[in-house]
Amino acid sequence: MANFTQTNMSLDHYDWEAAPDDSRVTGEPDSTLFNRQQGYEVLYMLNTVLSASAPITALHKGEEMIRDELPSDKREQLDVKKWLDQRL
């Protein structure tokens, strides 16, 4: 699991209003709906799928993939994680 932070993110369209300890961004991905506009959720998901040794470019690629390529039918965290695992 990677340990990137908000300052490592390259895109700036995110909403960062949710608390970092929100239950949607802790534990394991589950059936909770994923919000690709919510910065903490995107950061959590990418940290979950990337390895601790992943370069920052992998984080940025993941951000762009979520923004540009994530199918609209991938709505739950677990579905998003599976989709990213196949591509990153």
DSSP file with accessible surface (Angstrom, degrees, kcal/mol):
  #  RESIDUE AA STRUCTURE BP1 BP2  ACC     N-H-->O    O-->H-N    N-H-->O    O-->H-N    TCO  KAPPA ALPHA  PHI   PSI    X-CA   Y-CA   Z-CA
    1    1 A M              0   0  142      0, 0.0    50,-0.2     0, 0.0    47,-0.2   0.000 360.0 360.0 360.0 132.4    0.0    0.0    0.0
    2    2 A A        -     0   0    6     45,-1.9    50,-0.2    48,-1.3    51,-0.1  -0.283 360.0-147.0 -78.4 169.9    1.3    3.4   -1.0
    3    3 A N        +     0   0  149     49,-0.2     2,-0.1    48,-0.2    -1,-0.1  -0.283  35.9 154.2-135.9  47.3    1.3    6.4    1.3
    4    4 A F        -     0   0   27     39,-0.2     2,-0.2    40,-0.1    43,-0.1  -0.374  27.4-148.3 -72.9 159.2    0.8    9.4   -0.9
    5    5 A T    >>  -     0   0   65     -2,-0.1     3,-1.8     1,-0.0     4,-0.6  -0.727  32.3 -91.8-122.7 174.1   -0.7   12.6    0.5
    6    6 A Q  G >4 S+     0   0   87      1,-0.3     3,-1.3    -2,-0.2    -2,-0.0   0.854 122.8  60.0 -54.9 -37.6   -3.0   15.4   -0.9
    7    7 A T  G 34 S+     0   0  125      1,-0.3    -1,-0.3     3,-0.0    -3,-0.0   0.716  98.2  59.5 -68.9 -17.4    0.1   17.4   -1.8
    8    8 A N  G <4 S+     0   0   47     -3,-1.8    -1,-0.3    51,-0.0    -2,-0.2   0.637  81.7 106.3 -82.2 -15.0    1.3   14.6   -4.1
    9    9 A M    <<  -     0   0   22     -3,-1.3    51,-0.1    -4,-0.6    47,-0.0  -0.373  54.4-161.2 -69.4 144.0   -1.9   14.8   -6.2
   10   10 A S        +     0   0   57     49,-0.1     2,-0.2    -2,-0.1    -1,-0.1   0.719  66.1  73.6 -99.2 -25.2   -1.5   16.4   -9.7
   11   11 A L        -     0   0   28      1,-0.1     3,-0.2    49,-0.0    -2,-0.0  -0.608  58.1-161.9 -91.9 154.2   -5.1   17.3  -10.5
   12   12 A D        +     0   0  155     -2,-0.2    -1,-0.1     1,-0.1    27,-0.0   0.194  65.1  92.6-123.1  19.3   -6.9   20.2   -8.8
   13   13 A H        +     0   0   67      2,-0.1    -1,-0.1    25,-0.0     2,-0.0   0.461  61.1 118.9 -92.1   2.4  -10.6   19.6   -9.5
   14   14 A Y        -     0   0   19     -3,-0.2     2,-0.5    24,-0.1    24,-0.2  -0.308  62.5-131.3 -76.4 150.9  -11.2   17.6   -6.2
   15   15 A D  B     -a   38   0A  70     22,-3.0    24,-2.2     1,-0.1    25,-0.5  -0.866  23.1-179.7 -92.7 125.3  -13.5   18.5   -3.4
   16   16 A W        +     0   0   58     -2,-0.5    -1,-0.1    22,-0.2    22,-0.1   0.087  48.3 107.7-113.3  21.7  -11.5   18.2   -0.1
   17   17 A E        +     0   0  172      2,-0.1    -1,-0.1     3,-0.0     2,-0.1   0.766  53.1  93.7 -75.3 -25.5  -14.3   19.1    2.3
   18   18 A A  S    S-     0   0   22     -3,-0.2    22,-0.1     1,-0.1    21,-0.0  -0.381  87.7-101.5 -68.8 148.5  -14.9   15.6    3.7
   19   19 A A    >   -     0   0   49      1,-0.1     3,-1.9     2,-0.1    -1,-0.1  -0.431  23.7-126.0 -68.5 141.4  -13.0   14.7    6.9
   20   20 A P  T 3  S+     0   0   85      0, 0.0    -1,-0.1     0, 0.0    -2,-0.1   0.732 109.6  57.7 -62.3 -19.9   -9.9   12.5    6.4
   21   21 A D  T 3  S+     0   0  129      3,-0.0     5,-0.1     5,-0.0    -2,-0.1   0.261  75.3 140.3 -96.1  16.5  -11.3   10.0    8.9
   22   22 A D    X   -     0   0   37     -3,-1.9     3,-2.3     1,-0.2    -4,-0.0  -0.287  63.2-122.9 -55.9 138.4  -14.5    9.5    6.9
   23   23 A S  G >  S+     0   0   95      1,-0.3     3,-0.9     2,-0.2    -1,-0.2   0.717 108.8  67.8 -61.9 -17.9  -15.5    5.8    7.0
   24   24 A R  G 3  S+     0   0   77      1,-0.2    -1,-0.3     5,-0.0     6,-0.1   0.629 103.3  44.6 -75.5 -12.1  -15.5    5.8    3.2
   25   25 A V  G <  S+     0   0   18     -3,-2.3     2,-0.3    19,-0.1    -1,-0.2  -0.034 103.6  72.0-124.0  32.3  -11.7    6.3    3.2
   26   26 A T  S <  S+     0   0   73     -3,-0.9     2,-0.1     2,-0.1    -5,-0.0  -0.941  86.0  10.3-137.5 162.9  -10.6    3.8    5.8
   27   27 A G  S    S-     0   0   59     -2,-0.3     3,-0.0     2,-0.0    -3,-0.0  -0.390 106.4 -25.1  72.4-146.8  -10.4    0.0    6.0
   28   28 A E  S    S-     0   0  145     -2,-0.1    -2,-0.1     1,-0.1    50,-0.1  -0.766  73.3 -92.7-104.5 148.8  -10.9   -2.1    2.9
   29   29 A P        +     0   0   12      0, 0.0     2,-0.2     0, 0.0    -1,-0.1  -0.301  58.7 158.9 -56.4 141.0  -12.8   -1.1   -0.3
   30   30 A D        -     0   0   69      2,-0.2    48,-2.2    -6,-0.1    49,-0.3  -0.569  57.3 -57.0-143.3-153.8  -16.4   -2.3   -0.1
   31   31 A S  S    S+     0   0   80     -2,-0.2     3,-0.1    46,-0.2     2,-0.1   0.416  86.8 125.1 -83.5   5.1  -19.8   -1.7   -1.6
   32   32 A T  S    S-     0   0   45     44,-0.1    45,-2.8     1,-0.1    46,-0.2  -0.379  73.2-101.5 -61.8 138.9  -19.7    2.0   -0.5
   33   33 A L  B     -B   76   0B  94     43,-0.2     2,-0.4    44,-0.1    43,-0.3  -0.387  33.9-134.2 -65.6 139.3  -20.3    4.3   -3.5
   34   34 A F        -     0   0   22     41,-3.6     2,-0.6    -2,-0.1    -1,-0.1  -0.810  10.5-156.5 -98.1 132.8  -17.1    5.9   -4.9
   35   35 A N    >   -     0   0   65     -2,-0.4     3,-1.5     3,-0.1     7,-0.3  -0.914   3.6-166.1-112.2 107.3  -17.0    9.6   -5.7
   36   36 A R  T 3  S+     0   0   62     -2,-0.6    -1,-0.1     1,-0.3    34,-0.0   0.584  88.5  57.7 -70.7  -9.0  -14.4   10.4   -8.2
   37   37 A Q  T 3  S+     0   0   89    -23,-0.1   -22,-3.0    -3,-0.0     2,-0.7   0.555  85.4  90.7 -92.5 -11.7  -14.7   14.1   -7.4
   38   38 A Q  B <>  -a   15   0A   6     -3,-1.5     4,-2.1   -24,-0.2     3,-0.4  -0.774  66.8-154.2 -92.3 113.6  -13.9   13.7   -3.7
   39   39 A G  H  > S+     0   0    0    -24,-2.2     4,-2.8    -2,-0.7     5,-0.2   0.871  90.6  52.5 -57.2 -43.5  -10.1   14.0   -3.2
   40   40 A Y  H  > S+     0   0   48    -25,-0.5     4,-2.4     1,-0.2    -1,-0.2   0.879 110.2  49.3 -64.4 -34.4   -9.9   11.9   -0.1
   41   41 A E  H  > S+     0   0    2     -3,-0.4     4,-2.5     2,-0.2    -2,-0.2   0.919 112.8  46.2 -70.4 -42.1  -11.7    9.0   -1.8
   42   42 A V  H  X S+     0   0    0     -4,-2.1     4,-2.7    -7,-0.3     5,-0.2   0.946 114.5  48.2 -64.6 -45.5   -9.5    9.1   -4.9
   43   43 A L  H  X S+     0   0   17     -4,-2.8     4,-2.7     1,-0.2     5,-0.2   0.933 112.2  49.3 -61.1 -45.6   -6.3    9.4   -2.8
   44   44 A Y  H  X S+     0   0   17     -4,-2.4     4,-2.0    -5,-0.2    -1,-0.2   0.937 111.9  48.5 -58.5 -47.0   -7.5    6.5   -0.6
   45   45 A M  H  X S+     0   0    0     -4,-2.5     4,-2.0     1,-0.2    -2,-0.2   0.930 113.3  45.9 -63.7 -44.6   -8.3    4.3   -3.6
   46   46 A L  H  X S+     0   0    0     -4,-2.7     4,-2.2     1,-0.2   -44,-0.3   0.906 111.5  51.6 -68.3 -38.4   -4.9    5.0   -5.3
   47   47 A N  H  < S+     0   0   15     -4,-2.7   -45,-1.9    -5,-0.2    -1,-0.2   0.863 109.6  53.1 -63.1 -32.5   -3.0    4.4   -2.1
   48   48 A T  H  < S+     0   0   25     -4,-2.0    -2,-0.2    -5,-0.2    -1,-0.2   0.903 115.9  36.2 -69.4 -40.4   -4.9    1.1   -1.7
   49   49 A V  H  < S+     0   0   26     -4,-2.0     2,-0.3    -5,-0.1    -2,-0.2   0.744 104.6  78.2 -89.7 -22.3   -4.0   -0.2   -5.2
   50   50 A L  S  < S-     0   0   13     -4,-2.2   -48,-1.3    -5,-0.2     2,-0.1  -0.624  80.6-118.9 -88.8 148.7   -0.5    1.2   -5.5
   51   51 A S    >   -     0   0   61     -2,-0.3     3,-1.9   -50,-0.2   -48,-0.2  -0.353  27.5-107.2 -79.7 163.8    2.5   -0.5   -3.8
   52   52 A A  T 3  S+     0   0   84      1,-0.3   -49,-0.2   -50,-0.2    -1,-0.1   0.766 121.2  51.0 -61.9 -25.0    4.7    1.3   -1.3
   53   53 A S  T 3  S+     0   0  107    -51,-0.1    -1,-0.3     2,-0.0   -51,-0.0   0.364  80.5 128.6 -95.9   7.7    7.4    1.6   -3.9
   54   54 A A    <   -     0   0   17     -3,-1.9     2,-0.1     1,-0.1    -4,-0.0  -0.358  60.2-120.9 -64.9 137.2    5.2    3.1   -6.6
   55   55 A P    >>  -     0   0   77      0, 0.0     3,-1.5     0, 0.0     4,-1.0  -0.368  23.5-109.3 -73.9 160.4    6.6    6.3   -8.2
   56   56 A I  H 3> S+     0   0   71      1,-0.3     4,-2.2     2,-0.2     5,-0.2   0.805 117.1  67.9 -61.3 -26.7    4.6    9.5   -8.0
   57   57 A T  H 3> S+     0   0   97      1,-0.2     4,-2.4     2,-0.2    -1,-0.3   0.831  95.0  56.4 -63.6 -29.5    4.0    9.1  -11.7
   58   58 A A  H <> S+     0   0   21     -3,-1.5     4,-2.4     2,-0.2    -1,-0.2   0.889 106.0  50.6 -67.6 -38.2    1.9    6.1  -11.0
   59   59 A L  H  X S+     0   0    0     -4,-1.0     4,-2.4     2,-0.2    -2,-0.2   0.947 111.9  46.9 -61.4 -47.6   -0.3    8.2   -8.7
   60   60 A H  H  X S+     0   0   48     -4,-2.2     4,-2.2     1,-0.2    -2,-0.2   0.902 111.4  50.8 -64.4 -39.8   -0.7   10.8  -11.4
   61   61 A K  H  X S+     0   0  110     -4,-2.4     4,-2.5     1,-0.2    -1,-0.2   0.927 110.0  51.0 -62.6 -43.0   -1.5    8.2  -14.0
   62   62 A G  H  X S+     0   0    0     -4,-2.4     4,-2.5     1,-0.2    -2,-0.2   0.896 108.0  52.3 -61.8 -41.1   -4.2    6.7  -11.7
   63   63 A E  H  X S+     0   0    0     -4,-2.4     4,-2.5     1,-0.2    -1,-0.2   0.935 111.5  46.2 -58.5 -47.8   -5.7   10.1  -11.1
   64   64 A E  H  X S+     0   0   87     -4,-2.2     4,-3.3     1,-0.2     5,-0.4   0.892 111.0  52.5 -65.1 -38.3   -6.0   10.7  -14.9
   65   65 A M  H  X>S+     0   0    9     -4,-2.5     4,-2.7     2,-0.2     5,-1.4   0.923 110.7  47.2 -63.7 -43.7   -7.4    7.2  -15.4
   66   66 A I  H  <5S+     0   0    2     -4,-2.5     4,-0.4     3,-0.2    -2,-0.2   0.933 118.0  42.5 -62.9 -44.0  -10.1    7.8  -12.8
   67   67 A R  H  <5S+     0   0  106     -4,-2.5    -2,-0.2    -5,-0.2    -1,-0.2   0.930 129.9  22.9 -67.5 -43.5  -11.0   11.1  -14.3
   68   68 A D  H  <5S+     0   0   96     -4,-3.3    -3,-0.2    -5,-0.2    -2,-0.2   0.741 132.0  24.2-101.3 -26.8  -10.9   10.1  -17.9
   69   69 A E  T  <5S+     0   0  115     -4,-2.7    -3,-0.2    -5,-0.4    -4,-0.1   0.601  75.8 118.2-121.5 -16.9  -11.4    6.4  -18.3
   70   70 A L      < -     0   0    9     -5,-1.4    10,-0.0    -4,-0.4   -34,-0.0  -0.391  67.8-121.1 -61.5 119.0  -13.3    5.0  -15.3
   71   71 A P    >   -     0   0   46      0, 0.0     3,-1.8     0, 0.0    -1,-0.1  -0.295  13.0-124.1 -61.4 146.2  -16.6    3.6  -16.7
   72   72 A S  T 3  S+     0   0  103      1,-0.3    -2,-0.1    -3,-0.1    -3,-0.0   0.721 108.5  64.1 -66.3 -19.4  -19.7    5.1  -15.2
   73   73 A D  T 3  S+     0   0  108      1,-0.1     2,-1.2     2,-0.1    -1,-0.3   0.539  79.9  88.0 -83.1  -3.9  -21.0    1.6  -14.2
   74   74 A K    <   +     0   0   63     -3,-1.8    -1,-0.1     1,-0.2   -40,-0.0  -0.739  50.0 139.6 -91.4  90.3  -18.0    1.3  -11.8
   75   75 A R        +     0   0  150     -2,-1.2   -41,-3.6   -42,-0.1     2,-0.3   0.713  42.1  74.7-109.5 -26.9  -19.7    2.9   -8.8
   76   76 A E  B  > S-B   33   0B  75     -3,-0.3     4,-2.3   -43,-0.3     3,-0.3  -0.650  82.1-120.2 -91.8 150.6  -18.7    0.9   -5.7
   77   77 A Q  H  > S+     0   0    3    -45,-2.8     4,-2.8    -2,-0.3     5,-0.2   0.891 113.4  53.0 -52.7 -44.9  -15.3    1.1   -4.2
   78   78 A L  H  > S+     0   0   67    -48,-2.2     4,-2.4     1,-0.2    -1,-0.2   0.900 109.0  49.1 -62.7 -39.0  -14.7   -2.6   -4.7
   79   79 A D  H  > S+     0   0   54    -49,-0.3     4,-2.3    -3,-0.3    -1,-0.2   0.901 111.8  48.9 -65.4 -40.8  -15.5   -2.3   -8.4
   80   80 A V  H  X S+     0   0    0     -4,-2.3     4,-2.8     2,-0.2     5,-0.2   0.927 110.8  50.8 -65.1 -43.3  -13.2    0.7   -8.8
   81   81 A K  H  X S+     0   0   47     -4,-2.8     4,-3.0    -5,-0.2    -2,-0.2   0.943 111.0  47.8 -60.3 -47.0  -10.4   -1.2   -7.0
   82   82 A K  H  X S+     0   0  114     -4,-2.4     4,-1.5     1,-0.2    -1,-0.2   0.916 112.0  50.4 -60.3 -42.6  -10.8   -4.2   -9.3
   83   83 A W  H  X S+     0   0   12     -4,-2.3     4,-0.5     1,-0.2     3,-0.2   0.933 113.7  44.4 -62.3 -46.0  -10.8   -2.0  -12.3
   84   84 A L  H >X S+     0   0    0     -4,-2.8     4,-2.6     1,-0.2     3,-1.4   0.891 106.9  59.5 -67.0 -39.7   -7.6   -0.2  -11.2
   85   85 A D  H 3< S+     0   0   74     -4,-3.0    -1,-0.2     1,-0.3    -2,-0.2   0.851 105.2  50.9 -57.2 -33.0   -5.9   -3.4  -10.2
   86   86 A Q  H 3< S+     0   0  147     -4,-1.5    -1,-0.3    -3,-0.2    -2,-0.2   0.652 119.9  34.1 -77.9 -16.1   -6.3   -4.6  -13.8
   87   87 A R  H <<        0   0  102     -3,-1.4    -2,-0.2    -4,-0.5    -1,-0.2   0.622 360.0 360.0-117.1 -20.7   -4.8   -1.4  -15.3
   88   88 A L     <        0   0   70     -4,-2.6   -30,-0.0    -5,-0.1     0, 0.0  -0.768 360.0 360.0-103.0 360.0   -2.1   -0.1  -12.9
